[in-house]
Amino acid sequence: MKFFNNTNIFTSIVAVGVFVASITVNAGTLQIVVDGYDSTHGSTLLNLFSSKSTYDANEAVTSGMATPIEGRATITLKGLPDGLYAIKLFHDENGNEKLDTNLLGIPKEQYGFSNNGGSFGPASFSDAKFEIKGDTQIKITLR
């Protein structure tokens, strides 16, 4: 009994190729330029969120890190589907991988959000959200 002939095999290969191509066509690169550093010690740690629920739960879909050079750092995230996202980041000057705060909970280290949101406290998802459509670049200024 013969299940596949050359035409079926060719059709299957083409279908798989079209499917894979359709997945990668919608995957973009996000470049985040961070500036406003008070010092160049340590690293900048970034979390990217894909919804209000992941943002509020602090469950990042991906993360990135960069070392500031001459007051600026660039973090590149690849393979991101088009959609709405938000970013939280901070400059981890002492390398302990957490945002240090004082007794009142006020950050001792610089931080930022996409759209430079959060003028009075942490930015909400709606203040920080931005759209990725293909290759995208955004700028965040530290506070």
Backbone as JSON, one array per atom type, in Angstrom:
{
  "sequence": "MKFFNNTNIFTSIVAVGVFVASITVNAGTLQIVVDGYDSTHGSTLLNLFSSKSTYDANEAVTSGMATPIEGRATITLKGLPDGLYAIKLFHDENGNEKLDTNLLGIPKEQYGFSNNGGSFGPASFSDAKFEIKGDTQIKITLR",
  "N": [[0.83, -1.17, 0.0], [0.57, 2.19, -0.87], [1.18, 5.26, 0.48], [2.17, 7.87, 0.09], [2.99, 9.8, -2.73], [5.25, 11.31, -5.07], [4.16, 13.83, -5.62], [2.5, 14.31, -3.4], [4.42, 14.4, -1.35], [5.97, 16.63, -2.18], [3.99, 18.63, -2.06], [3.46, 18.6, 0.69], [5.93, 19.44, 1.74], [6.1, 22.04, 0.68], [3.85, 23.19, 1.93], [4.61, 23.1, 4.66], [6.84, 24.78, 4.53], [5.63, 27.23, 3.79], [4.07, 27.65, 6.07], [6.07, 27.93, 8.1], [7.38, 30.18, 7.11], [5.32, 32.06, 7.35], [5.16, 32.32, 10.09], [7.64, 33.46, 10.78], [7.59, 35.86, 9.37], [6.05, 37.66, 10.82], [7.6, 38.14, 13.02], [9.47, 40.36, 14.83], [12.19, 42.67, 15.52], [13.05, 44.29, 18.46], [14.47, 47.24, 19.45], [15.79, 48.82, 22.18], [16.68, 51.87, 23.36], [18.37, 53.24, 25.97], [18.78, 56.02, 28.03], [20.14, 58.74, 30.08], [21.67, 58.09, 32.29], [23.09, 58.25, 35.56], [25.43, 57.14, 36.36], [27.93, 54.82, 35.1], [28.32, 52.38, 36.22], [27.63, 48.93, 36.84], [24.73, 47.2, 35.45], [21.97, 47.43, 33.13], [18.82, 46.13, 33.65], [16.12, 44.59, 32.08], [12.65, 43.95, 31.64], [10.18, 42.56, 29.54], [6.77, 42.76, 28.81], [3.67, 41.25, 27.79], [1.0, 41.75, 28.21], [-1.59, 43.25, 30.27], [-2.11, 41.63, 32.48], [0.23, 40.02, 32.72], [2.06, 42.04, 33.12], [1.18, 43.25, 35.52], [1.53, 41.07, 37.23], [4.2, 40.8, 37.13], [5.43, 38.99, 35.35], [7.47, 38.37, 33.04], [7.66, 38.12, 29.46], [9.98, 38.0, 28.12], [13.4, 38.96, 28.69], [16.12, 41.32, 29.06], [19.52, 42.59, 29.03], [21.99, 45.1, 29.49], [25.07, 46.89, 29.43], [25.76, 50.15, 30.42], [27.32, 52.58, 28.34], [29.13, 55.45, 28.09], [26.91, 56.95, 29.02], [24.68, 55.76, 27.83], [22.71, 52.94, 26.84], [21.99, 50.06, 24.84], [19.54, 47.73, 24.2], [18.65, 44.78, 22.6], [15.99, 42.87, 21.46], [14.96, 39.95, 19.92], [12.81, 38.28, 17.5], [10.13, 38.8, 18.17], [6.62, 38.64, 18.21], [4.23, 40.68, 16.43], [2.39, 43.12, 18.27], [0.93, 44.44, 21.36], [2.97, 45.69, 23.96], [4.8, 46.19, 27.06], [7.37, 47.75, 29.01], [9.47, 47.35, 31.84], [12.25, 48.59, 33.53], [15.49, 48.8, 35.15], [18.45, 50.38, 36.47], [20.87, 48.51, 37.6], [23.06, 49.19, 39.66], [24.7, 48.08, 41.69], [24.79, 45.39, 41.14], [23.16, 43.39, 42.3], [20.88, 42.39, 41.21], [18.32, 43.32, 41.81], [15.9, 45.93, 42.31], [16.95, 48.37, 44.32], [15.6, 49.89, 47.22], [14.66, 52.55, 49.5], [13.71, 52.81, 53.01], [11.1, 53.71, 52.78], [10.28, 52.66, 50.44], [11.02, 53.95, 48.17], [12.78, 54.08, 45.15], [16.32, 53.59, 45.11], [17.96, 53.22, 43.03], [18.22, 54.05, 39.56], [15.41, 53.95, 37.33], [12.99, 52.95, 34.81], [10.27, 53.13, 32.38], [8.57, 51.9, 29.48], [7.42, 54.26, 27.04], [8.11, 56.24, 28.74], [6.51, 56.33, 30.95], [4.65, 56.71, 34.06], [4.8, 59.07, 35.77], [4.18, 59.79, 38.39], [5.01, 57.67, 40.49], [4.98, 54.07, 39.88], [4.52, 53.13, 36.45], [1.41, 52.38, 34.9], [0.16, 49.54, 33.01], [-1.32, 50.51, 30.84], [-0.27, 53.09, 30.58], [2.36, 52.51, 29.91], [2.3, 50.91, 27.67], [3.1, 49.96, 24.28], [3.31, 49.58, 20.72], [4.56, 46.83, 18.89], [5.49, 46.38, 15.67], [6.73, 44.63, 13.32], [10.14, 45.49, 12.82], [11.16, 47.53, 15.46], [11.94, 50.51, 17.24], [12.49, 51.98, 20.39], [12.79, 54.58, 22.89], [13.94, 55.05, 26.16], [14.13, 57.07, 28.99], [15.99, 57.19, 31.87], [15.05, 57.63, 35.34]],
  "CA": [[0.0, 0.0, 0.0], [1.39, 3.38, -1.03], [0.52, 6.43, 1.08], [2.69, 9.12, -0.47], [3.69, 9.81, -4.01], [6.14, 12.47, -5.14], [3.36, 15.05, -5.57], [2.09, 14.52, -2.0], [5.6, 14.79, -0.57], [6.29, 17.99, -2.56], [2.95, 19.5, -1.51], [3.67, 18.67, 2.15], [7.12, 20.26, 1.99], [5.73, 23.42, 0.38], [2.93, 23.64, 2.98], [5.41, 23.34, 5.86], [7.65, 25.97, 4.25], [4.76, 28.4, 3.85], [3.71, 27.83, 7.48], [7.24, 28.47, 8.8], [7.6, 31.55, 6.62], [4.3, 32.94, 7.9], [5.49, 32.55, 11.49], [8.79, 34.35, 10.89], [7.3, 37.16, 8.78], [5.5, 38.53, 11.85], [8.53, 38.25, 14.14], [10.28, 41.56, 14.67], [13.27, 42.98, 16.45], [12.82, 45.5, 19.26], [15.68, 47.87, 19.95], [15.49, 49.76, 23.24], [17.79, 52.76, 23.67], [18.19, 53.77, 27.32], [19.73, 57.09, 28.35], [19.88, 59.44, 31.33], [22.4, 57.43, 33.38], [23.9, 59.03, 36.48], [26.75, 56.47, 36.4], [28.03, 53.7, 34.17], [28.57, 51.15, 36.98], [26.55, 47.95, 36.82], [24.01, 46.86, 34.22], [20.55, 47.72, 33.04], [18.02, 44.92, 33.54], [14.86, 44.94, 31.44], [11.62, 42.93, 31.46], [9.17, 42.88, 28.54], [5.48, 42.14, 29.15], [2.79, 41.22, 26.62], [-0.4, 42.02, 28.58], [-1.77, 43.88, 31.58], [-2.01, 40.62, 33.54], [1.64, 39.65, 32.93], [2.72, 43.24, 33.63], [0.81, 43.4, 36.93], [2.09, 39.93, 37.97], [5.65, 40.84, 36.91], [5.79, 37.76, 34.64], [7.98, 38.83, 31.75], [7.73, 37.17, 28.35], [11.42, 37.91, 27.86], [14.16, 39.98, 29.4], [17.38, 41.68, 28.43], [20.48, 43.26, 29.89], [23.04, 45.83, 28.79], [25.96, 47.73, 30.24], [25.8, 51.51, 29.86], [28.6, 53.1, 27.86], [29.03, 56.88, 27.82], [25.58, 57.46, 29.33], [23.63, 55.17, 26.99], [22.74, 51.48, 26.64], [21.05, 49.56, 23.84], [19.15, 46.33, 24.41], [17.95, 44.29, 21.42], [15.22, 41.65, 21.65], [14.61, 39.46, 18.58], [11.8, 37.25, 17.35], [8.9, 39.17, 18.89], [5.43, 38.8, 17.37], [3.55, 41.98, 16.47], [1.4, 43.22, 19.34], [1.14, 45.44, 22.4], [3.92, 45.31, 24.99], [5.24, 47.22, 27.99], [8.7, 47.48, 29.56], [9.97, 47.87, 33.11], [13.7, 48.38, 33.6], [16.21, 49.58, 36.15], [19.91, 50.37, 36.4], [21.36, 47.74, 38.74], [24.43, 49.68, 39.85], [25.5, 47.25, 42.58], [24.85, 44.02, 40.64], [22.43, 42.41, 43.11], [19.75, 41.96, 40.39], [17.03, 43.8, 42.31], [15.81, 47.38, 42.44], [17.12, 48.74, 45.72], [14.74, 50.98, 47.66], [14.87, 52.97, 50.88], [12.7, 52.3, 53.95], [9.77, 54.12, 52.33], [10.0, 52.0, 49.16], [11.43, 54.82, 47.06], [13.98, 53.5, 44.53], [17.65, 54.2, 45.24], [18.59, 53.07, 41.72], [17.42, 54.62, 38.48], [14.46, 53.02, 36.73], [12.23, 53.53, 33.72], [9.19, 52.38, 31.77], [8.3, 52.28, 28.1], [6.66, 55.52, 26.92], [8.54, 57.08, 29.86], [5.32, 56.43, 31.79], [4.79, 56.68, 35.51], [5.3, 60.33, 36.31], [3.99, 59.78, 39.85], [5.01, 56.27, 40.88], [5.14, 53.11, 38.77], [3.62, 53.27, 35.3], [0.44, 51.3, 34.65], [0.33, 48.93, 31.69], [-1.87, 51.38, 29.8], [0.67, 54.2, 30.38], [3.63, 52.03, 29.39], [2.16, 50.04, 26.48], [3.49, 50.44, 22.96], [3.08, 48.54, 19.71], [5.63, 46.3, 18.06], [5.02, 46.0, 14.35], [7.99, 44.43, 12.61], [11.29, 46.02, 13.57], [10.71, 48.7, 16.2], [12.9, 51.11, 18.16], [11.94, 52.92, 21.36], [13.77, 55.22, 23.76], [13.52, 55.21, 27.56], [15.03, 57.9, 29.77], [15.98, 56.8, 33.28], [14.75, 58.62, 36.38]],
  "C": [[0.88, 1.24, 0.0], [0.62, 4.6, -0.51], [0.93, 7.74, 0.42], [3.25, 8.89, -1.86], [4.52, 11.09, -4.04], [5.36, 13.78, -5.06], [2.92, 15.35, -4.14], [3.26, 14.99, -1.14], [5.96, 16.25, -0.88], [5.28, 18.97, -1.97], [3.11, 19.67, -0.01], [4.86, 19.56, 2.49], [6.81, 21.73, 1.75], [4.82, 23.98, 1.48], [3.68, 23.95, 4.26], [6.25, 24.6, 5.68], [6.84, 27.25, 4.33], [4.37, 28.69, 5.29], [4.86, 28.45, 8.26], [7.5, 29.9, 8.38], [6.57, 32.5, 7.2], [4.55, 33.24, 9.37], [6.61, 33.59, 11.59], [8.53, 35.72, 10.29], [6.82, 38.13, 9.85], [6.4, 38.67, 13.07], [9.45, 39.44, 13.89], [11.37, 41.67, 15.71], [12.92, 44.3, 17.15], [14.16, 45.99, 19.75], [15.28, 48.94, 20.95], [16.75, 50.57, 23.53], [17.47, 53.41, 25.01], [19.23, 54.86, 27.55], [19.36, 57.73, 29.68], [20.61, 58.84, 32.53], [23.16, 58.44, 34.24], [25.3, 58.44, 36.61], [26.75, 55.33, 35.4], [28.4, 52.4, 34.89], [27.37, 50.22, 36.83], [25.93, 47.77, 35.45], [22.57, 47.34, 34.29], [19.81, 46.41, 32.82], [16.62, 45.31, 33.07], [13.94, 43.73, 31.39], [10.59, 43.44, 30.47], [7.91, 42.07, 28.84], [4.53, 42.27, 27.97], [1.32, 41.48, 26.95], [-0.44, 42.71, 29.94], [-1.59, 42.85, 32.69], [-0.57, 40.19, 33.78], [2.43, 40.82, 33.51], [2.46, 43.38, 35.13], [1.4, 42.28, 37.79], [3.61, 39.87, 37.89], [6.18, 39.54, 36.31], [6.2, 38.11, 33.22], [7.94, 37.72, 30.7], [9.17, 36.99, 27.9], [12.1, 39.04, 28.62], [15.46, 40.25, 28.65], [18.26, 42.43, 29.41], [21.51, 43.97, 29.02], [23.84, 46.64, 29.79], [26.0, 49.12, 29.62], [27.22, 51.92, 29.49], [28.36, 54.56, 27.48], [27.59, 57.37, 27.95], [24.44, 56.87, 28.54], [23.83, 53.66, 26.92], [21.71, 51.12, 25.59], [20.81, 48.09, 24.11], [18.32, 45.92, 23.19], [17.29, 42.96, 21.75], [14.71, 41.21, 20.29], [13.48, 38.44, 18.64], [10.49, 37.53, 18.06], [7.73, 39.31, 17.92], [4.87, 40.21, 17.49], [2.54, 41.97, 17.61], [1.72, 44.35, 20.29], [2.03, 44.88, 23.5], [4.14, 46.48, 25.94], [6.56, 46.78, 28.61], [8.83, 48.11, 30.94], [11.47, 47.61, 33.1], [14.29, 49.18, 34.75], [17.71, 49.41, 35.95], [20.43, 49.75, 37.7], [22.83, 48.09, 38.98], [25.29, 48.75, 40.69], [25.49, 45.76, 42.21], [24.09, 42.98, 41.45], [21.13, 41.93, 42.44], [18.38, 42.27, 40.99], [17.08, 45.31, 42.42], [15.88, 47.73, 43.92], [16.25, 49.96, 46.05], [15.11, 51.37, 49.09], [13.75, 52.42, 51.76], [11.27, 52.65, 53.54], [9.38, 53.46, 51.0], [10.36, 52.84, 47.94], [12.73, 54.26, 46.47], [15.24, 54.31, 44.79], [18.38, 54.14, 43.91], [17.65, 53.62, 40.66], [16.55, 53.54, 37.84], [13.75, 53.72, 35.58], [11.17, 52.58, 33.2], [9.09, 52.79, 30.31], [7.34, 53.45, 28.08], [7.05, 56.51, 28.0], [7.36, 57.34, 30.8], [5.65, 56.44, 33.26], [5.37, 57.93, 36.11], [5.22, 60.38, 37.83], [3.88, 58.34, 40.31], [5.14, 55.37, 39.67], [4.1, 53.34, 37.68], [2.64, 52.1, 35.26], [0.73, 50.7, 33.27], [-0.18, 49.88, 30.6], [-0.98, 52.6, 29.55], [1.95, 53.75, 29.69], [3.51, 51.27, 28.07], [2.57, 50.76, 25.2], [3.31, 49.28, 21.99], [4.37, 48.15, 19.02], [4.98, 45.86, 16.76], [6.26, 45.87, 13.47], [9.15, 44.91, 13.47], [10.91, 47.38, 14.16], [11.83, 49.21, 17.1], [12.16, 52.06, 19.1], [13.08, 53.47, 22.21], [13.16, 55.38, 25.15], [14.57, 56.04, 28.28], [14.87, 57.51, 31.25], [15.61, 57.97, 34.18], [15.65, 58.38, 37.55]]
}
